[in-house]
Amino acid sequence: MESMSSHNKATRWKIKRARQLRKHQTTSELAMWPILKRLEAEFGIHFWRQSVLLGWIADFWCPALRLVIEVDGPSHDTRGAYDENRAKVMQEELGATTLRFTNQAVKTNPLTVESTLRAWIKRRLSDGSK
């Protein structure tokens, strides 16, 4: 029973942290949001910001497509193995695909980011995954 209690505390802490992150998004996450809102309108899907999934906080999550979108800053330059493991677990446990974009790409090439996402969504929807 104690482990369940500590799990609940961790989950409550993660939910609280996700709320804080939603209120204080990075400039790149703020730049990504209008892109995702346009894609929501175009495809009739919905993205959530800073969602707790399997104990991790995903930058953006589309449950209908089982899509995790991460916007990575310099701290991820040294976390490749960690990020790969996280994506693998999300795939195995949730059937989720993780797409990663750098802060730089989102800020300087938003049309390319949007086009990449649009193409991925079209492929997923044509596969009947929604």
C-alpha positions in Angstrom: 0.0 0.0 0.0 2.9 2.4 0.7 4.2 2.1 -2.9 0.7 3.1 -4.2 0.7 6.1 -1.8 4.1 7.2 -3.0 3.0 6.6 -6.6 0.0 8.8 -6.0 2.2 11.5 -4.5 4.5 11.4 -7.6 1.5 11.5 -9.9 0.0 14.5 -8.0 3.4 16.2 -8.2 3.7 15.6 -11.9 0.2 16.9 -12.5 1.0 20.0 -10.5 4.3 20.4 -12.4 2.5 20.0 -15.7 0.1 22.8 -14.7 3.1 25.1 -13.9 4.7 24.3 -17.2 1.5 25.1 -19.1 1.4 28.5 -17.3 5.1 29.2 -18.1 5.8 27.8 -21.5 9.1 28.3 -23.3 9.1 30.7 -26.2 9.4 27.7 -28.6 6.4 26.0 -27.0 4.5 29.2 -27.4 5.5 29.4 -31.0 4.4 25.7 -31.6 0.9 26.3 -30.1 -0.5 28.3 -33.0 0.8 25.7 -35.5 -1.0 22.9 -33.5 -4.2 25.0 -33.3 -4.2 25.4 -37.1 -3.8 21.6 -37.5 -6.6 21.0 -35.0 -8.9 23.1 -37.1 -7.8 21.5 -40.3 -8.1 17.9 -39.2 -10.6 18.0 -36.4 -8.2 16.7 -33.8 -7.1 18.1 -30.4 -3.7 18.7 -28.8 -3.1 18.9 -25.1 -0.2 20.9 -23.6 2.1 19.5 -21.0 0.4 16.2 -20.5 1.5 13.6 -18.0 2.0 10.3 -19.8 3.4 7.2 -18.0 5.1 9.5 -15.4 6.7 11.8 -18.0 5.5 15.2 -19.0 5.0 15.5 -22.8 5.2 18.9 -24.3 2.2 18.2 -26.6 -0.1 15.1 -26.9 -2.7 14.3 -29.4 -4.7 11.3 -28.0 -6.7 10.7 -31.2 -3.5 10.2 -33.2 -1.4 8.8 -30.3 1.2 11.5 -31.1 3.7 13.0 -28.7 5.4 16.2 -29.9 8.5 17.4 -28.1 10.2 20.8 -28.6 13.8 20.3 -27.5 16.2 22.9 -26.3 19.9 22.5 -25.7 19.4 20.4 -22.6 18.4 17.5 -24.9 21.7 17.6 -26.7 23.1 15.3 -24.0 20.0 13.3 -23.3 19.7 11.3 -26.5 19.6 7.9 -24.8 17.1 9.0 -22.2 14.8 10.6 -24.9 15.1 7.5 -27.1 14.1 5.2 -24.2 11.2 7.5 -23.3 9.9 7.4 -26.9 10.3 3.6 -27.0 8.3 3.1 -23.8 5.6 5.5 -25.0 5.5 3.4 -28.2 5.3 0.1 -26.4 2.8 1.2 -23.7 0.6 3.7 -25.5 1.3 2.9 -29.2 2.4 6.5 -29.4 4.8 8.0 -31.9 7.1 10.8 -30.7 8.1 13.6 -33.1 10.9 15.9 -31.9 11.6 19.4 -33.1 14.4 21.7 -31.9 13.7 25.1 -30.4 15.6 26.6 -33.3 13.4 24.8 -36.0 10.2 25.9 -34.3 11.3 29.5 -34.0 13.1 30.0 -37.4 11.3 27.5 -39.7 7.7 27.3 -38.4 6.3 26.6 -41.9 8.6 23.6 -42.3 7.6 22.3 -38.8 3.9 22.8 -39.7 4.4 21.1 -43.1 6.2 18.1 -41.5 3.4 17.7 -38.9 0.7 18.1 -41.6 2.3 15.3 -43.7 2.6 13.0 -40.7 -1.0 13.6 -39.7 -2.2 12.9 -43.3 -0.3 9.7 -43.4 -1.6 8.6 -40.0 -5.2 9.4 -40.9 -4.9 7.7 -44.3 -3.8 4.5 -42.4 -7.1 4.7 -40.4 -5.4 5.2 -37.1 -7.7 8.0 -35.8 
